[in-house]
Amino acid sequence: MKDVAELTYADFVLHPVWSWAETDDESLVEPVPCQGGVLPDEHTRDSLFVAATLRLADGTTTPGTVSVRLSDRSVYAVGVAVANDELVEVSLQAQLRGDALRELAHHFGPRAASVFPLRFSTDFAFAGGRRLAGTLAL
């Protein structure tokens, strides 16, 4: 188990899917086993955090993550791996993006303008579904 604030992309290399741990400490996450790239459909977990490949607007690919709400299987945030495998989480809800966009601008510098729209895809899918993929536009 690990505190969600301490997750790095290196953790996703070891364990590509994480979820909230079933403990009283609501900040802990744990790896989730997935067979053959099929995501578990357990509503008791609430959310999954899944390793992803991100394609920036300039065509550059970079590692990242997606946060998926299990109740409706929708992606609600994208984590962009930056220096030292730190993840900057960008919400798909525009009103929640401000700090994340400033942090991305700090890490990407002049290239920050070439980040969006950002496309994401994973090697994982829910049973009978297609891989998690989509676009995060500003």
Rosetta blueprint (number, residue, H / E / L):
1 M L
2 K E
3 D E
4 V H
5 A H
6 E H
7 L L
8 T L
9 Y H
10 A H
11 D H
12 F H
13 V H
14 L H
15 H L
16 P L
17 V E
18 W E
19 S E
20 W E
21 A L
22 E L
23 T L
24 D L
25 D L
26 E L
27 S L
28 L E
29 V E
30 E E
31 P E
32 V L
33 P L
34 C L
35 Q L
36 G L
37 G L
38 V E
39 L E
40 P L
41 D L
42 E L
43 H L
44 T L
45 R L
46 D L
47 S E
48 L E
49 F E
50 V E
51 A E
52 A E
53 T E
54 L E
55 R E
56 L L
57 A L
58 D L
59 G L
60 T L
61 T E
62 T E
63 P E
64 G E
65 T E
66 V E
67 S E
68 V E
69 R E
70 L L
71 S L
72 D L
73 R L
74 S E
75 V E
76 Y E
77 A E
78 V E
79 G E
80 V E
81 A E
82 V L
83 A H
84 N H
85 D H
86 E L
87 L E
88 V E
89 E E
90 V E
91 S E
92 L L
93 Q L
94 A H
95 Q H
96 L H
97 R L
98 G H
99 D H
100 A H
101 L H
102 R H
103 E H
104 L H
105 A H
106 H H
107 H H
108 F H
109 G H
110 P H
111 R H
112 A H
113 A H
114 S H
115 V L
116 F L
117 P L
118 L E
119 R E
120 F E
121 S E
122 T E
123 D E
124 F E
125 A E
126 F E
127 A L
128 G L
129 G L
130 R L
131 R E
132 L E
133 A E
134 G E
135 T E
136 L E
137 A L
138 L L
